[in-house]
Amino acid sequence: MPKRNIENAIVRMLKRKPFYGRFLLGLRREGGNGGHPLGVTVRDGVPTLAVSTPLFGAEPPQVQEGLLEHAIKHLIHLHMFRRKGRNSHDWDLACDLAINPSIEHLPADALLPRAFKLEEGLAAEEYYALLADPFDTGSLQGYGTGNASRDAGGKKESGEEEQSVTTVDDHVIWDDADATPVRLAEEVVRGMVRDAYRACDGEVPADIRQVVEGMLAPSPIPWRQVLRQFVAAAGRTGRQATWMKEHRRFVHITPGVRKMRRLNLLIGIDVSDSTNIVELREAFAQELIRISRGRESTITVLYANSRIQRIDAFRGVASVTEIYGGGGFTDLRPVFSFARTMKPLPAAVIYLTDGVGPAPDRMEFPTLWVLTLDGEKPAPWGAEVRLEV
């Protein structure tokens, strides 16, 4: 039963707040570290919900729903990407102060602006400006500064005893989002918002309607940029110590860490008539070639309709522009079944398709759906980009 708590909470959200419930279906789920009931982040381009089953299950059902809404709002507002070198302790508090007043049934120790003698309705950056000590020279990563009560200006009152405050969810995993470019994360979340909006027939909670409407507008990010950033976020195979980069915590006494990357991609190409267009495939292939040039890379290309028709494998610069006419109906599942059998497993799956066909319910691989202009995203998971040529 404990493992069913998160599933049951999502089902309740689907009934009571369908937009949030649909949004949750697009998150990859994994076990949490046990310090908080849950936490949300973007890891290698994939929005991820980490749940500590014992702690989450110990909360009453209404509080479980409040925690899930809390995590969703952090992600929709891209809080983990807006830190921009700020002191992480104060930024964490500011983000919670910005969203908590609009959420019912949070844990009793949830942070609220009135506890700091601040007004409600400010943005995270505004709360941060009121909370942050301009003379603080401590580590930007520190979590041990504590917090005193605040006056109306948000500054510590002299002589006040320090009190430890913390967030209701795990913000430490926000560090995992550093490997994902902000523009890619914005596009991934934008796609999840669109999917949830369509699935719930436009029924959106009033407090986030303005943000959602902004995300429903046409994406300002060119598809080529999204594709490059998606590939850049995938394929991390190891780490190497280097003195060329400062360590984030132990600046001058420990070498930094450089991520070693290897491009290992699985490319699915839908051979239905909608993608069997020379200009479209050439544009797609040329961008992949540009990305892979100068890197150690392996690209496996699957031409598929209801089954895999042909498999090509390339190393380094390669051409995947060939037109392969397969016809028939489309089933998107065989490509992902093939991905699970690959050794080594692919760092990511990129699927060129119109999206018309059954897809797996869930997927463990970072996935980018490269859709035709009139295509439909076939699953709530994965990032989405429209290929215009």
Residue pairs with C-beta under 8 A, 6 or more apart in sequence:
1 57
2 53
2 54
2 57
3 53
5 53
5 56
5 57
5 64
6 29
6 51
6 53
6 56
6 64
8 61
9 56
9 61
9 64
9 65
9 68
10 21
10 24
10 25
10 68
11 21
12 21
12 61
12 65
13 20
13 21
13 24
13 65
13 68
13 69
14 21
14 22
15 21
16 65
17 65
17 69
17 205
18 199
18 200
18 203
19 196
19 197
19 200
19 203
19 204
19 205
19 212
20 68
20 69
20 72
20 196
20 205
21 200
22 195
22 196
22 199
22 200
22 380
23 72
23 76
23 192
23 193
23 195
23 196
24 49
24 68
24 72
25 380
25 381
26 47
26 192
26 195
26 196
26 380
26 381
27 40
27 47
27 48
27 49
28 46
28 47
28 48
28 49
28 362
28 364
28 381
29 48
29 49
29 50
29 51
30 48
30 49
30 50
30 51
31 50
31 51
31 52
31 53
32 38
32 39
32 50
32 51
32 52
32 53
32 55
32 56
32 170
33 50
33 52
33 170
33 172
33 173
34 52
34 54
34 55
35 52
35 170
35 172
36 52
36 55
36 167
36 168
36 169
36 170
37 51
37 52
37 55
37 56
37 58
37 59
37 64
37 67
37 168
37 169
38 49
38 50
38 51
38 52
38 56
38 67
38 68
38 71
38 169
38 170
39 49
39 50
39 71
39 169
39 170
39 171
39 172
39 173
39 174
40 47
40 48
40 49
40 50
40 71
40 72
40 74
40 75
40 169
40 173
41 47
41 48
41 50
41 80
41 173
41 174
41 176
41 177
42 48
42 75
42 80
42 81
42 176
42 177
42 180
42 185
42 188
43 173
43 176
43 177
43 179
43 180
44 179
44 180
44 233
44 234
44 236
44 366
45 180
45 184
45 185
45 188
45 229
45 230
45 233
45 234
45 348
45 366
45 383
46 188
46 366
47 75
47 188
47 189
47 192
48 173
48 176
49 71
50 170
50 173
56 64
56 67
59 67
59 107
60 105
62 104
62 105
63 105
63 106
63 107
65 105
66 103
66 104
66 105
66 106
66 107
67 106
67 107
67 168
67 169
69 103
70 96
70 99
70 100
70 103
70 106
70 110
70 168
70 169
71 169
73 99
73 102
73 103
73 208
74 80
74 95
74 99
74 169
75 189
76 189
76 193
76 208
76 211
76 212
76 215
77 95
77 98
77 99
77 124
77 211
78 182
78 185
78 186
78 189
79 95
79 98
79 124
79 174
80 171
80 174
80 177
81 177
81 180
81 182
81 185
81 186
82 124
82 125
83 91
83 174
85 140
86 128
86 132
86 140
87 132
87 136
87 138
87 140
87 142
87 145
88 140
88 141
88 142
88 143
88 171
88 174
89 142
89 143
89 144
89 145
90 128
90 131
90 132
90 133
90 145
91 124
91 128
92 167
92 171
92 174
93 111
93 127
93 131
93 147
93 165
93 167
94 124
94 125
94 126
94 127
94 128
94 131
95 124
95 167
95 171
96 110
96 111
96 167
96 168
97 111
97 112
97 113
97 116
97 118
97 122
97 124
97 127
98 122
98 123
98 124
98 127
100 106
100 110
100 111
100 112
100 168
101 112
101 113
101 120
101 121
102 207
103 110
106 168
107 168
109 166
109 168
110 168
111 165
111 167
111 168
112 120
113 119
113 120
113 122
113 127
114 120
116 130
116 131
116 149
116 150
116 154
117 149
117 150
117 151
117 152
117 154
118 127
118 130
118 150
118 152
118 154
122 130
127 154
129 154
130 150
130 153
130 154
130 155
131 147
131 150
131 154
133 155
133 156
136 145
138 145
139 249
141 248
141 249
146 162
146 163
146 164
146 165
147 162
147 163
147 164
147 165
148 156
148 157
148 160
148 161
148 162
148 163
149 156
149 157
149 160
149 163
150 156
150 157
151 157
177 185
179 233
179 236
179 259
180 229
180 233
181 229
181 232
181 233
183 221
183 225
183 226
183 229
184 226
184 229
184 230
184 232
184 233
184 383
186 221
187 219
187 221
187 226
187 383
187 384
187 385
188 383
189 215
190 215
190 219
191 377
191 382
191 383
191 384
192 380
193 212
193 215
193 216
194 215
194 216
194 377
194 384
195 377
195 380
196 380
197 204
197 212
197 216
199 380
204 212
219 386
223 370
223 385
223 386
223 387
223 388
224 287
226 368
226 383
226 385
227 287
227 288
227 291
227 350
227 368
227 370
227 385
228 287
228 291
230 348
230 350
230 366
230 368
230 383
230 385
231 263
231 265
231 291
231 348
231 350
232 261
233 366
234 265
234 347
234 348
234 366
235 261
235 262
235 263
235 264
235 265
235 347
235 348
236 259
236 260
236 261
236 347
237 260
237 261
237 262
237 264
237 347
238 259
238 260
239 257
239 258
239 259
239 260
240 257
240 258
240 260
241 255
241 256
241 257
241 258
242 255
242 256
242 257
242 258
243 255
243 256
244 256
244 258
245 255
245 256
245 257
245 258
246 252
246 256
247 253
247 254
247 255
247 256
247 257
248 256
261 295
262 295
262 296
262 297
262 298
262 347
263 291
263 292
263 295
263 296
263 297
263 298
263 299
263 347
264 297
264 298
264 344
264 346
264 347
265 288
265 297
265 298
265 299
265 300
265 346
265 347
265 348
265 349
265 350
266 300
266 302
266 335
266 338
266 339
266 342
266 346
266 348
266 349
266 350
266 365
267 288
267 299
267 300
267 301
267 302
267 320
267 349
267 350
267 351
267 352
268 302
268 304
268 332
268 335
268 349
268 350
268 351
268 352
268 353
269 275
269 281
269 301
269 302
269 303
269 304
269 320
269 324
269 351
269 352
269 353
270 304
270 305
270 330
270 332
270 351
270 352
270 353
270 354
270 357
271 303
271 304
271 305
271 309
271 324
271 325
271 326
271 327
272 305
272 326
272 327
272 328
272 329
272 330
272 353
272 354
272 356
273 327
274 353
274 354
274 356
274 372
274 374
274 375
275 281
275 352
275 353
275 354
275 372
276 323
276 325
278 321
278 323
279 389
280 352
280 372
280 387
280 389
281 320
281 321
281 322
281 323
281 352
282 321
283 387
283 389
284 320
284 352
284 370
284 387
285 319
285 320
285 321
286 321
288 299
288 320
288 350
289 317
289 318
289 319
292 299
292 316
292 317
292 318
293 316
293 317
296 316
297 315
297 316
298 313
298 314
298 315
299 313
299 314
299 315
299 318
299 320
300 311
300 312
300 313
300 314
300 342
300 346
301 311
301 312
301 313
301 314
301 320
302 308
302 310
302 311
302 334
302 335
302 338
303 309
303 310
303 311
303 312
303 324
303 326
304 326
304 330
304 331
304 332
304 334
304 335
305 326
305 327
305 328
305 329
305 330
305 331
306 328
306 329
306 330
306 331
306 334
307 331
307 334
308 334
308 335
308 338
309 324
309 326
310 324
312 320
314 320
329 357
330 353
330 354
330 356
330 357
331 357
331 358
332 351
332 353
332 355
332 357
332 358
332 359
332 360
332 378
333 358
333 359
333 360
335 349
335 351
336 349
336 359
336 360
336 363
336 365
339 345
339 346
339 349
339 365
345 365
346 365
347 366
348 365
348 366
348 367
348 368
349 363
349 365
349 366
349 367
349 368
350 367
350 368
350 370
351 367
351 368
351 369
351 370
352 370
352 387
353 369
353 370
353 371
353 372
353 375
353 378
354 371
354 372
354 374
354 375
354 376
355 369
355 371
355 372
355 375
355 376
355 377
355 378
356 375
356 376
356 378
357 378
358 378
359 378
359 379
360 379
361 379
362 381
363 379
363 381
363 382
366 382
366 383
367 381
367 382
367 383
368 382
368 383
368 384
368 385
369 375
369 377
369 378
369 379
369 382
369 383
369 384
369 385
370 385
370 387
371 377
371 384
371 385
371 386
371 387
372 386
372 387
373 386
373 387
373 388
375 386
377 384
